[in-house]
Amino acid sequence: MPDIVITSDELKNPHVDEVVNLEKSLTRSDAKFVDDVPTPLYLNPIFYYAVASSLAALVVWLSLEPFFDDGARGLAIPFVSDYLLFGPVAGGLGLAAGAVYGIANRNFGQAATCGIIGLGVGLGATVVTTVVADILFGMTSGLAVSIQGGLDMVPEGEFPLRGIAFFLFACGRGLAWCVVSMGAGLGLGVALKSKKLTLNGLAGGMVGGLLGGLLFDPVSRFLSSNVGDGALSRGIGIVAVGALVGLFVGLFENISKDAWFVMLQGPLAGKQFVIFKSPMILGSAPKCDVYLFKDPAIDPKHATVAKSGSRYLLSDGGSPNGTSVNGRQVDKHILQPGDVIALGDTVLRYQERVRG
């Protein structure tokens, strides 16, 4: 076997020190111990997306309900109200999801930007999705009425559809809201230029819209005392759509995350910051992906985290106070689950999903 020869120039190459430092980062013998901090309910994305979306849906319903007249329209076309609600509800939910994301981060500039983009995407998407929803709802509604044998013999005050016809009609409304709610969850991902968040919003919007839409007609049939007045059905149904869209957007965000930071010490102790794109910037500037405020020792762009193979690489941005991991200052560090990162007085713990 030939001898391995290392020249003096190769030993002095700065890249050698960088590789050695990265290898050292794989050991955690000197890890700084910091107690875990539970995530408060109000900082849990499942909670704040659901609450914000419910409130947005309620506001939309209260704003539009005075313009509905069920008696004038009759029971033969009870689905017309949905078409009038699709755009405002999708836009309102997009606004709510974007705004509450920024508010949860205490980044009000981000809340305004994401909220406006969410509103625009939600409204814009309904231009296309309403056409698809119209086709689906029209087909299922027509089939339901046909199975029922028409609506002429329905006694006044009773829900016009029963049995299989009722089930088919309710499923059609659920499918329509499923399609329309696609746009409600897309805005946040578009605003933050994240494919992961866009897919989460798409999935959450569709599942939440489907389940919420399915509640419309059971509410009208079994809870409303006057079927001719669809206000209760619309109110509960719209709020249910909002709540479930928000809930599932937050749920998909939680179950799809691969890596994240948890703030152990700082103004948002317990909050999780999901790593949803590469690279992500950590710093005190409001435009940073992880906004670390109220800490004068943190630079505007203090550090970055970027994908490196199957791992994430943390890099200090040349900040005067530096970045430390497990009690040791680093320029670059391959993050390991449980690593404790200190930037100024703010302390984060890195976590990742267990790989099978």
ChimeraX attribute file (.defattr): number of C-alpha atoms within 10 A of each C-alpha:
attribute: neighborCount
match mode: 1-to-1
recipient: residues
	/A:1	3
	/A:2	4
	/A:3	5
	/A:4	6
	/A:5	7
	/A:6	8
	/A:7	8
	/A:8	8
	/A:9	8
	/A:10	11
	/A:11	11
	/A:12	10
	/A:13	10
	/A:14	10
	/A:15	11
	/A:16	12
	/A:17	12
	/A:18	14
	/A:19	12
	/A:20	10
	/A:21	16
	/A:22	18
	/A:23	12
	/A:24	12
	/A:25	20
	/A:26	13
	/A:27	12
	/A:28	15
	/A:29	8
	/A:30	10
	/A:31	15
	/A:32	15
	/A:33	11
	/A:34	14
	/A:35	9
	/A:36	14
	/A:37	14
	/A:38	13
	/A:39	16
	/A:40	12
	/A:41	12
	/A:42	13
	/A:43	18
	/A:44	17
	/A:45	25
	/A:46	21
	/A:47	17
	/A:48	22
	/A:49	31
	/A:50	26
	/A:51	21
	/A:52	24
	/A:53	30
	/A:54	25
	/A:55	18
	/A:56	26
	/A:57	28
	/A:58	21
	/A:59	15
	/A:60	21
	/A:61	21
	/A:62	13
	/A:63	11
	/A:64	12
	/A:65	15
	/A:66	9
	/A:67	8
	/A:68	14
	/A:69	14
	/A:70	17
	/A:71	11
	/A:72	8
	/A:73	13
	/A:74	11
	/A:75	22
	/A:76	13
	/A:77	12
	/A:78	15
	/A:79	17
	/A:80	15
	/A:81	16
	/A:82	20
	/A:83	18
	/A:84	13
	/A:85	17
	/A:86	24
	/A:87	24
	/A:88	21
	/A:89	30
	/A:90	36
	/A:91	31
	/A:92	28
	/A:93	37
	/A:94	34
	/A:95	31
	/A:96	33
	/A:97	33
	/A:98	31
	/A:99	27
	/A:100	24
	/A:101	23
	/A:102	20
	/A:103	15
	/A:104	18
	/A:105	21
	/A:106	17
	/A:107	21
	/A:108	16
	/A:109	14
	/A:110	24
	/A:111	22
	/A:112	18
	/A:113	18
	/A:114	27
	/A:115	27
	/A:116	22
	/A:117	24
	/A:118	31
	/A:119	30
	/A:120	19
	/A:121	23
	/A:122	29
	/A:123	26
	/A:124	16
	/A:125	22
	/A:126	25
	/A:127	14
	/A:128	13
	/A:129	22
	/A:130	22
	/A:131	15
	/A:132	16
	/A:133	24
	/A:134	19
	/A:135	14
	/A:136	18
	/A:137	27
	/A:138	19
	/A:139	13
	/A:140	20
	/A:141	24
	/A:142	16
	/A:143	16
	/A:144	23
	/A:145	19
	/A:146	12
	/A:147	16
	/A:148	18
	/A:149	12
	/A:150	14
	/A:151	14
	/A:152	9
	/A:153	9
	/A:154	13
	/A:155	9
	/A:156	12
	/A:157	12
	/A:158	14
	/A:159	20
	/A:160	21
	/A:161	23
	/A:162	16
	/A:163	10
	/A:164	12
	/A:165	21
	/A:166	21
	/A:167	15
	/A:168	21
	/A:169	25
	/A:170	23
	/A:171	22
	/A:172	27
	/A:173	28
	/A:174	28
	/A:175	24
	/A:176	30
	/A:177	31
	/A:178	27
	/A:179	27
	/A:180	31
	/A:181	38
	/A:182	27
	/A:183	31
	/A:184	41
	/A:185	35
	/A:186	30
	/A:187	33
	/A:188	30
	/A:189	22
	/A:190	18
	/A:191	19
	/A:192	18
	/A:193	13
	/A:194	15
	/A:195	14
	/A:196	17
	/A:197	25
	/A:198	21
	/A:199	19
	/A:200	25
	/A:201	31
	/A:202	24
	/A:203	22
	/A:204	28
	/A:205	32
	/A:206	28
	/A:207	25
	/A:208	27
	/A:209	33
	/A:210	25
	/A:211	21
	/A:212	25
	/A:213	28
	/A:214	25
	/A:215	21
	/A:216	23
	/A:217	26
	/A:218	17
	/A:219	18
	/A:220	22
	/A:221	19
	/A:222	11
	/A:223	12
	/A:224	17
	/A:225	13
	/A:226	15
	/A:227	22
	/A:228	20
	/A:229	18
	/A:230	24
	/A:231	20
	/A:232	17
	/A:233	21
	/A:234	22
	/A:235	20
	/A:236	19
	/A:237	26
	/A:238	28
	/A:239	23
	/A:240	25
	/A:241	35
	/A:242	32
	/A:243	28
	/A:244	28
	/A:245	36
	/A:246	32
	/A:247	26
	/A:248	26
	/A:249	31
	/A:250	22
	/A:251	19
	/A:252	20
	/A:253	22
	/A:254	16
	/A:255	10
	/A:256	15
	/A:257	17
	/A:258	15
	/A:259	18
	/A:260	18
	/A:261	23
	/A:262	24
	/A:263	26
	/A:264	24
	/A:265	18
	/A:266	17
	/A:267	14
	/A:268	19
	/A:269	19
	/A:270	21
	/A:271	24
	/A:272	24
	/A:273	18
	/A:274	20
	/A:275	21
	/A:276	21
	/A:277	16
	/A:278	13
	/A:279	16
	/A:280	17
	/A:281	22
	/A:282	25
	/A:283	24
	/A:284	21
	/A:285	18
	/A:286	19
	/A:287	15
	/A:288	19
	/A:289	23
	/A:290	22
	/A:291	21
	/A:292	28
	/A:293	20
	/A:294	12
	/A:295	15
	/A:296	11
	/A:297	18
	/A:298	25
	/A:299	21
	/A:300	20
	/A:301	22
	/A:302	25
	/A:303	24
	/A:304	21
	/A:305	21
	/A:306	17
	/A:307	15
	/A:308	13
	/A:309	7
	/A:310	6
	/A:311	13
	/A:312	20
	/A:313	18
	/A:314	25
	/A:315	18
	/A:316	22
	/A:317	19
	/A:318	13
	/A:319	17
	/A:320	12
	/A:321	14
	/A:322	19
	/A:323	25
	/A:324	19
	/A:325	26
	/A:326	21
	/A:327	16
	/A:328	14
	/A:329	15
	/A:330	18
	/A:331	18
	/A:332	22
	/A:333	23
	/A:334	21
	/A:335	22
	/A:336	18
	/A:337	14
	/A:338	18
	/A:339	22
	/A:340	26
	/A:341	27
	/A:342	23
	/A:343	23
	/A:344	20
	/A:345	12
	/A:346	20
	/A:347	19
	/A:348	26
	/A:349	24
	/A:350	20
	/A:351	19
	/A:352	18
	/A:353	12
	/A:354	8
	/A:355	5
	/A:356	3
